[in-house]
Structures are given as C-alpha cells and as structure tokens.
Amino acid sequence: MNTSNPEDWIIPLYKVYTDDDDVNLITKVIKRGTHWAIGPEIEEFEKMIADYIGCDYCLTLNSGTSALHAALLAYGVGSGDEVIVPSFSFISTANSVLFVNANPIFADIEENNFGLDPASIQNKISPKTKAVIPMDYGGLSCKISEISNVTKENNLTLIEDAAEALGSSVNGKKTGSFADITIFSFCGNKVLTTGEGGAIVTNSKETYERIKSLRSHGRLDRVSYFNNASDPEYLSLGYNWRMSSITAALGISQLQKLDKIIMMRKENARYISSKLSKYSDHIKFPYDSNNYNNIYQMYTIMLNDQKTRDDLQKFLISKKIFSKVYFSPIHLTDYYKTRFNLGEGYLPVTEQISKKVLTLPIYPNMNDEEKNYLVNSVSEFFELYI
C-alpha cells in the first residue's frame, strides 16, 4: 500500500480537529492585508500559552526543532559540552545538540512513562555535562520531578522536550512549569496543531530576551521591524525562526478549544482500552493516572514481543488501518551509529521497548464506526493468530 496517499486508509493515524473558528480567525488576518508577519496575534498567542501553563514568558517559533536549538543557544551550550538525551524520541531531540556543536549522550528510559530514567541520567553525568533534555512521550510527562532533582543536585540546565505534551500535567501541575525552559511543537499530528510551529516557555526573563533576539536575526526590536523607519540594531548572530501571524491566529483558535480536544481524545482512548482489555495478557496499554495526566497525543500499545508487534502492524495494514512505530532508537539510525559507534545493547530498555511498541490511530473526532473497526480488527488478529 502507498502510505503517502491518505485516501488509501480507512482509518489514518491522525486527523486534525477543526471548526469555523479556525477559518474565521485566519480569514480575518488574510483580509486585513497587512501584518501577516509580526502581527498582534503573535503576542496574543504567546500570552495565552503562558497563562495556560502558568509561567512568566512564552515565545513562539516556526517549529519545535527551532525551539530546541534556541533553548540550547540561550543557555550557552556549545562545543565540548555534553547534553544527556533520550534515544527513544523524534530525532530532532538529539540533532539539536549537534546544531550547537555539543555532544548528545544517550541515556536509557524507564518502562512506565517511556521517559528518561532518572537513574540512567545520573550514571551518564560527567564533568562535561551541561544540560539534560528529557522528552515527554505521546502526551504523557516523563518523571520530570525526579529528573529536576537530579539536574538541580548537579547544577545542570533542564530543557524539557514537551513537543507532544501541551496540556498534560503531573500532580495537577501543567507540563512546562517544571524545567528551566520547555519547548512545545505544533506540527501536524500534535494535540494543538498549526500545521508547523513551536514555542518555548520559561520563567527566566534573561532567557526570554535572548531567544527573542535569536529568533529574529539577532535584532533588538523596540518597534516592530515592519513599522520601524530607522535602521535596526543587530546585536548578535540570529536566525529567522519567527511564527507567522496566520499561524498564530490558528494557534489562538486551537488553544481556545484545547481542553475540549483533550477530553475527546481521552474518551476515545478509554473506549479503545476498554474494548481491548480482554487481551491485557498480550497488550500493555498507555499509562494514565491521577498523578500523570495523559492527553493521548498518541495511543501507543506495547506487545509481548517484536514478532507479534510486526504481525499486528501487517494485519492492520491489510485492513487499511494506519499504525506506526514510535520510535526506533536514534542511536541505531545510520547516521548516529556511524558517527558515535553505538551498537545494539547500549540502551537495553530503549531497544526492547522500541521492538514492541505500536502506535494506533487516535484523533478527537474519531467516530464510533472508526473506533469499532479498529478494535474489531485488533480483536480479529488476536483471535486468529494468538
């Protein structure tokens, strides 16, 4: 099957939830005919995110990857430094470290939240370690409080990669309020999506000001660039990492209904889990608890072994149901394996989990017919082959 064609799938991996509010806000920006860049929607969206998280500062960027890059630069991470990262993540978590000429040091994950194991972090710390970047998997926070304790004890910068976790919480406290700086992504498959986009949140004014300059060519903007007749002041090297006004308008609309979207996702996840619970000897379901609030950016199950996982994925493809492995270990990709000479067995927990996980479709407006087709297809697989 040609997986590049969405029409081939009876159930795709995800669909974006949208309504007339999204269209109306974007249309408003388009029709005004100006300020498609650096428009008032940028600061409005940033303030809404900061208020939602409960932090002092937010800056939007053009992607979560840019946000990671900016965070490392803002905290002075550079050549010769080491940054502890997971291998069980999207590749930009590790790539961002290389962007600043530092060295990614891969630590193992724990089996519950699929986040960095605090004990593994402790074992990877060296005199060169400057920062730790834990990643929140699939809408569920890592053990961020325990990780924060490790970084504080060792005087390390904590940069939380919460690309997949806007809206999740730990003990009632929103993800994004624990680390020195947290990044979010708004790309296509996220719970809050603007197609592409990202943001950072922090309580540090110095970090905020540094990234504000970095994202716009190293320029000091006392007045919007497009409203300033004077020559701008360029104080440092910078990049073009700004979010467009149209993108921010879409973000505002999506954020206004974020809690509704999360509730819809959680209800769908509960339905799927309940219908498949009779196979609990064969399936480990996504973790959710009173302490760790899962927003189900992904619905990832873990099978007992790789063969069962691979056979189930093939069976679902035959049923025109899209499923995907999130994630294969970064340290075993061709580039990282060649560059750092890290083979199998280096991160045993990561490698075992990566062989057994499978992400099933979930999206807010998944209807009963789609949910039942999914659970009936998974059930059919287990009845036929297990």
Residue pairs with C-beta under 8 A, 6 or more apart in sequence:
1 8
1 317
1 320
2 8
3 322
6 12
8 320
9 320
9 321
9 322
10 319
10 320
10 321
10 370
10 373
11 320
11 321
11 322
11 361
11 370
11 373
11 374
12 322
12 361
13 189
13 322
13 323
13 324
13 359
13 361
14 188
14 189
14 361
14 362
14 363
15 363
15 364
15 365
15 366
16 188
16 193
16 363
17 257
17 261
17 264
17 363
17 364
17 365
19 257
21 253
21 256
21 257
22 250
22 253
22 254
24 253
25 41
25 249
25 250
25 252
25 253
26 246
26 249
26 250
26 253
28 249
29 35
29 36
29 39
29 41
29 245
29 246
29 249
30 36
30 246
35 226
35 245
36 244
36 245
36 246
37 226
37 242
37 244
37 245
38 224
38 225
38 226
38 242
38 245
39 245
39 248
40 245
41 245
41 246
41 248
41 249
41 251
41 252
42 60
42 242
42 243
42 245
42 248
44 248
44 252
45 60
45 243
45 248
45 249
45 251
45 252
45 255
46 58
46 59
46 60
46 199
47 58
48 252
48 255
49 58
49 60
49 184
49 199
49 201
49 255
50 56
50 57
50 58
50 201
52 174
52 255
52 258
53 174
53 175
53 176
53 177
53 182
53 201
54 173
54 174
54 177
55 176
55 177
55 201
55 202
55 203
56 202
56 203
56 204
56 205
56 208
57 201
57 202
57 203
57 204
57 205
57 207
57 208
58 199
58 200
58 201
59 199
59 200
59 208
59 211
59 212
59 215
60 197
60 198
60 199
60 242
60 243
60 247
60 248
60 251
61 67
61 70
61 197
61 198
61 199
61 200
61 215
61 241
61 242
61 243
62 196
62 197
62 198
62 240
62 241
62 242
62 243
63 185
63 187
63 196
63 197
63 198
63 241
64 92
64 161
64 163
64 183
64 184
64 185
64 186
64 187
64 197
64 198
65 92
65 95
65 96
65 185
65 198
66 198
66 215
66 239
66 241
67 183
67 184
67 185
67 198
67 199
67 200
68 92
68 93
68 96
68 133
68 159
68 161
68 183
69 96
69 99
69 100
69 239
69 241
70 200
70 211
70 214
70 215
70 239
70 241
71 96
71 159
71 181
71 183
71 200
71 207
71 211
72 83
72 96
72 97
72 99
72 100
72 102
72 131
72 159
73 100
73 210
73 211
73 214
74 181
74 207
74 210
74 211
74 214
75 130
75 131
75 157
75 159
75 180
75 181
75 207
76 130
77 83
77 97
77 100
77 102
77 130
77 131
77 157
78 100
78 101
78 102
79 100
79 101
79 102
80 102
80 103
80 128
81 100
81 102
81 103
81 128
81 129
81 130
81 131
82 102
82 103
82 104
82 105
82 126
82 128
82 129
82 130
83 97
83 102
83 103
83 104
83 105
83 129
83 130
83 131
83 132
83 133
84 104
84 105
84 106
84 107
84 116
84 121
84 124
84 125
84 129
84 131
84 132
84 133
85 93
85 94
85 97
85 104
85 105
85 106
85 107
85 132
85 133
85 135
86 93
86 106
86 107
86 109
86 115
86 116
86 133
86 134
86 135
86 330
86 350
87 94
87 106
87 329
87 330
87 331
87 332
87 347
87 350
88 109
88 114
88 135
88 137
88 327
88 329
88 330
88 350
88 353
88 354
89 135
89 137
89 161
89 327
89 330
90 135
90 163
90 327
91 330
91 333
93 133
93 135
93 161
93 330
94 104
94 106
94 330
94 336
96 133
97 103
97 104
97 133
98 104
102 130
103 128
105 124
105 126
105 129
106 124
106 330
106 331
106 342
106 346
106 347
106 350
107 116
107 117
107 120
107 121
107 123
107 124
107 347
108 116
108 117
108 120
108 347
108 348
108 349
108 350
109 115
109 116
109 117
109 120
109 347
109 349
109 350
109 353
110 116
110 117
110 118
110 143
110 349
111 349
111 353
112 287
113 137
113 140
113 141
113 142
113 143
113 287
113 292
114 137
114 138
114 140
114 142
114 300
114 353
115 134
115 135
115 136
115 137
115 140
115 141
115 142
115 143
115 144
115 147
116 132
116 134
116 135
116 142
116 143
116 147
117 143
117 349
118 143
118 146
118 147
118 149
118 150
121 132
121 134
121 147
121 150
122 150
125 150
125 154
125 156
129 154
129 156
130 156
130 157
131 156
131 157
131 158
131 159
132 147
132 150
132 151
132 156
132 157
132 158
132 159
133 159
133 160
133 161
134 142
134 144
134 147
134 158
134 160
134 161
135 142
135 161
135 162
135 163
135 164
136 142
136 144
136 160
136 161
136 162
136 163
136 164
136 165
136 168
136 175
137 164
137 298
137 300
138 164
138 286
138 294
138 296
138 297
138 298
138 299
138 300
138 326
138 359
139 164
139 165
139 167
139 168
139 191
139 265
139 294
139 295
139 296
139 297
139 298
140 165
140 168
140 286
140 287
140 288
140 292
140 294
140 295
141 162
141 165
141 168
141 169
141 170
141 175
141 292
141 293
142 160
144 160
144 170
144 175
144 178
144 179
145 170
145 171
145 178
147 158
148 158
148 178
148 179
150 156
151 157
151 158
157 180
157 181
158 178
158 179
158 180
158 181
159 179
159 180
159 181
159 182
159 183
160 175
160 176
160 178
160 179
160 181
160 182
160 183
161 183
162 168
162 175
162 176
162 182
162 183
162 184
163 183
163 184
163 185
163 190
163 198
164 185
164 190
164 191
164 297
164 298
165 175
165 184
165 295
165 297
166 175
166 176
166 184
166 190
166 191
166 192
166 258
166 295
167 174
167 175
167 191
167 192
167 258
167 259
167 262
167 295
168 174
168 175
168 292
168 293
168 294
168 295
169 175
169 293
170 178
170 291
170 292
170 293
171 291
175 182
176 182
176 184
176 201
177 201
180 202
180 204
180 207
181 200
181 201
181 202
181 204
181 207
182 200
182 201
182 202
183 198
183 199
183 200
184 190
184 192
184 198
184 199
184 200
184 201
185 197
185 198
186 192
186 193
186 194
186 195
186 196
186 197
186 198
186 199
186 247
186 251
186 254
187 193
187 195
187 196
187 197
187 198
188 195
188 196
189 297
189 298
190 297
191 258
191 261
191 262
191 265
191 295
191 296
191 297
192 251
192 254
192 255
192 258
192 261
193 254
194 243
194 247
194 248
194 250
194 251
194 254
195 247
195 250
196 247
197 243
197 247
197 251
198 243
200 211
202 208
212 221
213 219
213 220
213 235
213 236
213 238
214 236
214 238
214 239
214 241
215 238
215 239
215 240
215 241
215 242
216 225
216 238
216 240
216 241
216 242
217 234
217 238
217 239
217 240
218 234
218 235
218 236
218 237
218 238
219 225
219 232
219 233
219 234
219 235
219 238
220 232
220 233
220 234
220 235
221 228
221 232
222 228
225 232
243 251
254 261
261 364
262 295
262 296
264 364
264 365
265 295
265 296
265 297
265 362
265 363
265 364
266 288
266 294
266 295
266 296
268 296
268 299
268 362
268 363
268 364
268 366
268 371
269 286
269 288
269 294
269 296
269 299
269 362
271 371
272 299
272 360
272 362
272 371
272 374
272 375
273 285
273 286
275 371
275 372
275 375
275 379
276 283
276 285
276 375
276 378
276 379
277 285
279 378
279 379
279 382
279 386
282 303
282 304
282 308
282 382
282 386
283 301
283 302
283 303
284 301
284 302
284 303
285 301
286 294
286 296
286 298
286 299
286 300
286 301
287 294
288 294
296 362
298 326
298 359
298 362
299 359
299 360
299 361
299 362
300 326
300 357
300 358
300 359
300 360
301 357
301 358
301 359
301 360
302 353
302 356
302 357
302 358
303 309
303 312
303 356
303 357
303 358
304 356
305 355
305 356
306 355
306 356
308 356
308 386
309 325
309 355
309 356
309 357
309 358
311 381
311 385
312 323
312 358
312 378
312 381
313 323
313 325
313 358
315 377
315 380
315 381
315 385
316 322
316 323
316 360
316 377
316 378
316 381
317 323
319 373
319 377
321 360
321 361
321 373
321 374
321 377
322 361
323 358
323 359
323 360
323 361
324 358
324 359
325 354
325 357
325 358
325 359
326 357
326 359
327 354
328 354
329 347
329 350
329 351
329 354
330 336
331 337
331 340
331 342
331 346
331 347
332 342
332 343
332 344
332 351
336 342
337 343
344 351
345 351
360 374
360 378
361 370
361 374
